[in-house]
Amino acid sequence: MHLHRVVVTGYGMITGVGHNAHDTFSALLQGKPGVDRITLFDASNEKVQIASEVKGFDPDSVMEKKEQKKADRFIQLGLHAVAEAMAHAGIEENAIDKNRFGVSGASGIGGFPNIEKNVIGGHEKGSKGVSPFFIPSTITNMLSGYISIYHALKGPNLSSTTACAAGVHAINEAAKTIMLGGADAMVVVGAESCITPTVIRGFANMNALSTRNDNPAHASRPFDAARDGFVLGEGAGAMILESLESAQKRGAVIFGEVLGFGESADGSHITTPTENHEGASRALKAALHMAGNPAIDYFNAHGTSTYYNDLYETKMLEGVFDTVPPISSIKGSIGHTLGAAGVIEAVVSIMALNENIMPPTINFECASEDMPIDFIPNLPRRKELHTVMSANYGFGGTNGAVIFGKTKQ
């Protein structure tokens, strides 16, 4: 059976440090922190009062006001990122058969702000307190549904809800679909927006979040010896994947090729990764095997800033690679965007590949003796890049990895 090669022809982002891919990537290279005190609700009496919010986002830029109550904020952010990706890919009307153009979406939690609002409304007012738009505005697959509707894409319409691995899984699902001939092109979109009292309290009561409320800019510190938990973030990332034949036919600019991907399960614990991330290591090894075991020039890490993830991820990389490549985590800047992280971080990896520069791990002040790896601390680094890798791991013990390389025609 012929497997089609899969290439990247466009991308977009909206994060706590930028409303588009260029501004986000520039901010990451400059080490700008996007973490600040929460403004989306009054968090002044909360144990955790900080997050990485997308400031100044205007929903009017993606949908009419009367439609906004039908789609929670994560969908709106996703529409924003996809619009940029479609424009960046130069996809003109009828350039690709819409019946052969699909969507692969990802979100870890979906429309939790509306879930919270309607649960409270129903408790206080009964049936009158629950909106008729409650269900379709919140379920995670409505992200890909809205993208499909707004862009009239009638190919496969897929949705991944695998916690913090959802984004990379959405990329992998889209790549599989194209490889097997199920579509000529796929929009991949990961979006998350759940900075609400209930979500903050839930993570805080797990002791998963940083409590550096008085120093938000330095709260998220992946791999640093003084890390004390992750910082919740919101945002969206999008990329256009196409078969090589489709991209060449329309003369598209190609930014990279999907060389390999892998997935695995820990089969161990709902929140704590297996020691040394043994489960995750199998996902990485599968991706490397599929890609033909290339040398990896840069690794975009999950790097959440929690004690166990960062320690075990480091140990896992030492076991997977004979020589661990330079790695960094962008979560020091934009926090942990949960289900959106995989797509955002893949876009950053693609941009690093094309610009031959690796973003830094900011807020890295003190290395741990048990984590002797090059984390690209605080400053970006130029390097000729040919192959990059990105990986994410989620609650439930679910793991995913993807490898991109410069396309050889």
Residue pairs with C-beta under 8 A, 6 or more apart in sequence:
1 180
2 181
3 179
3 180
4 178
4 179
4 180
4 181
4 243
4 244
4 245
5 179
5 243
5 244
5 257
6 174
6 175
6 178
6 179
6 241
6 242
6 243
6 244
6 257
6 258
7 241
7 242
7 243
7 244
7 247
7 254
7 255
7 256
7 257
7 258
7 407
8 239
8 240
8 241
8 254
8 255
8 256
8 257
8 258
8 350
8 404
9 89
9 90
9 185
9 240
9 241
9 242
9 247
9 252
9 253
9 254
9 255
10 85
10 86
10 87
10 88
10 89
10 90
10 91
10 239
10 240
10 255
11 21
11 84
11 85
11 88
11 237
11 238
11 239
11 240
11 255
11 347
11 350
11 351
12 20
12 21
12 80
12 81
12 82
12 83
12 84
12 85
12 86
12 87
12 88
12 237
12 238
12 239
12 347
13 20
13 21
13 24
13 25
13 81
13 84
13 235
13 236
13 237
13 238
13 344
13 347
13 348
14 20
14 24
14 54
14 57
14 77
14 80
14 81
14 84
14 235
14 236
15 24
15 34
15 52
15 54
15 233
15 235
15 236
15 237
15 334
15 337
15 344
16 34
16 35
16 52
16 53
16 54
16 55
16 233
16 234
16 235
16 333
16 334
16 335
17 23
17 24
17 27
17 28
17 32
17 33
17 34
17 52
17 333
17 334
18 24
18 25
18 26
18 27
19 54
19 56
19 57
19 80
20 84
21 84
21 88
21 347
21 351
24 334
24 348
25 348
25 351
25 355
25 359
27 34
27 333
28 330
28 333
28 334
28 348
28 359
28 360
28 380
29 357
29 359
29 360
29 380
31 333
31 360
31 362
31 378
31 379
31 380
32 333
33 216
33 217
33 218
33 220
33 332
33 333
33 362
33 363
34 52
34 53
34 233
34 333
34 334
34 335
35 50
35 51
35 52
35 216
35 217
35 219
35 220
35 231
35 233
35 333
35 335
36 50
36 51
36 52
36 53
36 216
36 217
37 43
37 49
37 50
37 213
37 216
38 46
38 49
38 50
38 51
38 53
38 195
38 200
39 53
39 55
40 51
40 53
40 195
40 196
41 195
41 196
41 197
43 49
43 197
43 200
46 197
46 200
46 201
46 204
47 201
47 204
47 205
47 211
48 200
48 203
48 204
48 209
48 210
48 211
48 213
49 213
50 210
50 212
50 213
50 216
50 219
50 231
51 195
51 200
51 231
51 232
51 233
51 234
51 335
52 220
52 231
52 232
52 233
52 234
52 235
52 333
52 334
52 335
52 337
53 195
53 233
53 234
54 77
54 193
54 234
54 235
57 76
57 77
57 80
59 65
59 68
59 73
59 76
61 80
62 76
62 79
62 80
62 83
63 71
63 76
63 79
68 76
69 131
69 133
69 137
70 133
70 136
70 137
71 79
71 137
71 142
71 146
72 110
72 111
72 112
72 113
72 114
72 137
72 138
72 193
73 111
73 113
73 193
73 234
74 107
74 110
74 111
74 143
74 191
74 192
74 193
74 194
74 234
74 236
74 340
75 111
75 137
75 142
75 143
75 146
75 191
77 191
77 192
77 193
77 234
77 235
77 236
78 105
78 107
78 143
78 146
78 147
78 189
78 190
78 191
78 236
78 238
79 146
79 147
79 150
80 236
81 189
81 191
81 236
81 237
81 238
82 147
82 150
82 151
82 187
82 189
82 238
84 238
85 187
85 189
85 238
85 239
85 240
86 151
86 187
86 240
88 240
89 240
89 252
90 250
90 252
90 253
91 185
91 240
95 250
96 184
96 185
96 242
96 246
96 250
97 184
98 152
98 153
98 154
98 155
99 154
99 155
100 155
100 183
100 184
100 185
101 153
101 154
101 155
101 183
101 184
101 185
101 186
101 187
102 148
102 153
102 154
102 155
102 156
102 157
102 158
102 174
102 177
102 182
102 183
102 185
102 186
102 187
103 144
103 147
103 148
103 153
103 155
103 156
103 157
103 158
103 186
103 187
103 188
103 189
104 144
104 156
104 158
104 159
104 160
104 170
104 171
104 173
104 174
104 177
104 186
104 187
104 188
104 189
105 140
105 141
105 143
105 144
105 145
105 147
105 158
105 159
105 160
105 170
105 188
105 189
105 190
105 191
106 143
106 159
106 160
106 161
106 162
106 166
106 167
106 169
106 170
106 188
106 189
106 190
106 191
106 339
106 340
106 342
106 343
107 140
107 143
107 159
107 161
107 166
107 190
107 191
107 192
107 338
107 339
107 340
108 161
108 162
108 163
108 164
108 166
108 192
108 194
108 338
108 339
108 340
108 394
109 140
109 192
109 194
109 199
109 338
109 339
110 138
110 139
110 140
110 142
110 143
110 161
110 194
111 137
111 138
111 139
111 140
111 142
112 138
112 194
112 196
112 198
112 199
113 193
113 194
113 196
114 131
114 134
114 137
114 138
115 134
115 138
116 196
116 197
116 198
118 129
118 130
118 131
118 134
120 129
121 129
121 130
121 131
122 129
122 130
123 129
131 137
136 142
140 159
140 161
140 339
141 157
141 159
141 161
143 159
143 189
143 191
144 157
144 158
144 159
144 189
145 157
147 153
147 187
147 189
148 154
148 157
151 187
153 187
155 177
155 182
155 183
155 184
155 185
155 186
156 177
156 182
156 183
156 186
158 170
158 173
158 174
158 177
159 170
160 166
160 167
160 169
160 170
160 173
160 339
161 339
162 169
162 339
162 394
162 396
162 398
162 400
163 338
163 339
163 394
163 395
163 396
163 398
164 302
164 304
164 336
164 338
164 339
164 341
164 342
164 392
164 393
164 394
164 395
165 342
165 392
165 393
165 394
165 398
165 399
165 400
166 190
166 338
166 339
166 340
166 342
166 394
167 190
167 237
167 339
167 340
167 341
167 342
167 343
167 344
167 345
167 346
167 392
168 261
168 342
168 343
168 345
168 346
168 390
168 391
168 392
168 400
168 401
168 402
169 263
169 342
169 398
169 400
170 188
170 189
170 190
170 342
170 343
171 188
171 239
171 241
171 258
171 261
171 342
171 343
171 346
171 402
172 261
172 263
172 400
172 402
174 186
174 187
174 188
174 241
175 186
175 241
175 258
175 261
175 402
177 183
177 186
178 184
178 185
178 186
178 241
178 242
178 243
184 242
184 243
184 245
184 246
185 240
185 241
185 242
185 243
185 246
186 240
186 241
186 242
187 238
187 239
187 240
188 238
188 239
188 240
188 241
188 343
189 236
189 237
189 238
189 343
190 236
190 237
190 238
190 337
190 339
190 340
190 341
190 342
190 343
190 344
191 235
191 236
191 237
191 339
191 340
192 233
192 234
192 235
192 236
192 337
192 338
192 339
192 340
192 341
193 234
193 235
194 232
194 234
194 338
195 232
195 234
199 232
200 209
200 232
203 209
203 230
203 232
204 211
206 271
207 229
208 229
208 230
208 306
209 229
209 230
209 231
209 232
210 219
210 220
210 221
210 227
210 228
210 229
210 230
210 231
210 305
211 228
211 229
212 218
212 219
212 228
213 219
216 231
218 363
219 231
219 363
220 230
220 231
220 305
220 331
220 332
220 333
220 335
220 336
220 363
221 227
221 305
221 332
221 362
221 363
221 364
221 365
222 301
222 303
222 304
222 305
222 310
222 329
222 331
222 332
222 361
222 363
222 364
222 375
223 301
223 303
223 305
223 310
223 314
223 329
223 361
223 364
223 367
223 368
223 371
223 373
223 375
224 305
224 363
224 364
224 365
224 366
224 367
225 365
225 366
225 367
225 368
226 365
226 366
227 305
227 306
227 307
227 310
228 305
228 307
229 305
229 306
230 304
230 305
230 306
230 331
230 335
230 336
231 305
231 331
231 335
231 336
232 335
232 336
232 338
233 331
233 334
233 335
233 336
233 337
233 338
234 337
234 340
235 334
235 337
235 340
235 344
236 340
236 343
236 344
237 340
237 343
237 344
237 345
237 346
237 347
238 343
238 347
239 343
239 346
239 347
239 350
241 258
242 252
244 254
244 257
244 407
246 252
247 254
254 407
255 350
255 353
255 354
256 350
256 353
256 354
256 404
256 405
256 406
256 407
257 404
257 405
257 406
257 407
257 408
258 402
258 403
258 404
259 290
259 291
259 292
259 294
259 387
259 403
259 404
259 405
260 286
260 287
260 288
260 289
260 290
260 291
260 292
260 402
260 403
261 286
261 287
261 290
261 400
261 401
261 402
261 403
262 282
262 283
262 284
262 285
262 286
262 287
262 288
262 289
262 290
262 400
262 401
263 283
263 286
263 398
263 399
263 400
263 401
264 279
264 280
264 282
264 283
264 286
264 399
265 279
265 396
265 397
265 398
265 399
266 273
266 274
266 278
266 279
266 280
266 397
266 398
266 399
267 279
267 397
268 274
268 279
268 397
269 397
270 395
270 396
270 397
271 395
272 308
273 279
273 280
273 308
273 309
273 312
273 313
273 393
273 397
274 280
274 312
274 397
275 312
275 315
276 312
276 315
276 316
276 319
277 312
277 313
277 315
277 316
277 393
277 399
278 316
279 393
279 397
279 399
280 313
280 316
280 391
280 393
280 399
280 401
281 316
281 319
281 320
282 399
283 391
283 399
283 400
283 401
284 316
284 320
284 389
284 391
284 401
285 320
286 401
287 389
287 391
287 401
287 402
287 403
288 294
288 296
288 320
288 403
290 403
291 387
291 403
291 405
294 386
294 387
294 403
294 405
295 325
295 386
295 387
296 321
296 325
296 387
296 388
296 389
296 403
297 325
297 326
297 383
297 384
297 385
297 386
297 387
297 388
298 325
298 326
298 327
298 328
298 349
298 352
298 353
298 358
298 383
298 385
298 388
298 389
299 317
299 324
299 325
299 326
299 327
299 388
299 389
299 390
299 391
300 327
300 328
300 329
300 330
300 345
300 346
300 348
300 349
300 352
300 388
300 389
300 390
300 391
301 313
301 317
301 327
301 328
301 329
301 391
302 309
302 313
302 329
302 341
302 391
302 392
302 393
303 309
303 310
303 313
303 327
303 328
303 329
303 331
303 332
303 361
304 310
304 329
304 331
304 336
305 329
305 331
305 332
305 336
309 393
310 371
311 368
311 370
311 371
313 393
314 370
314 371
314 373
317 324
317 327
317 373
318 324
318 373
324 373
324 374
325 374
325 389
326 358
326 374
326 375
326 376
326 381
326 383
327 361
327 373
327 374
327 375
327 376
328 358
328 359
328 360
328 361
328 375
328 376
329 361
329 375
330 344
330 345
330 348
330 359
331 341
332 361
332 362
332 363
332 364
333 362
334 344
337 344
341 392
342 390
342 392
342 400
345 390
345 392
346 390
346 402
346 404
348 359
349 388
349 389
349 390
349 404
350 388
350 404
352 358
352 359
352 385
352 388
353 385
353 386
353 387
353 388
353 404
353 405
353 406
356 382
356 383
356 384
356 385
357 380
357 381
357 382
357 383
358 376
358 380
358 381
358 382
358 383
358 385
359 376
359 380
360 376
360 377
360 378
360 379
360 380
360 381
361 375
361 376
361 377
361 378
362 378
363 378
364 375
364 377
364 378
367 375
385 406
386 405
386 406
387 403
387 404
387 405
387 406
388 403
388 404
388 405
389 401
389 402
389 403
389 404
390 401
390 402
390 404
391 399
391 400
391 401
391 402
392 399
392 400
392 401
393 399
393 400
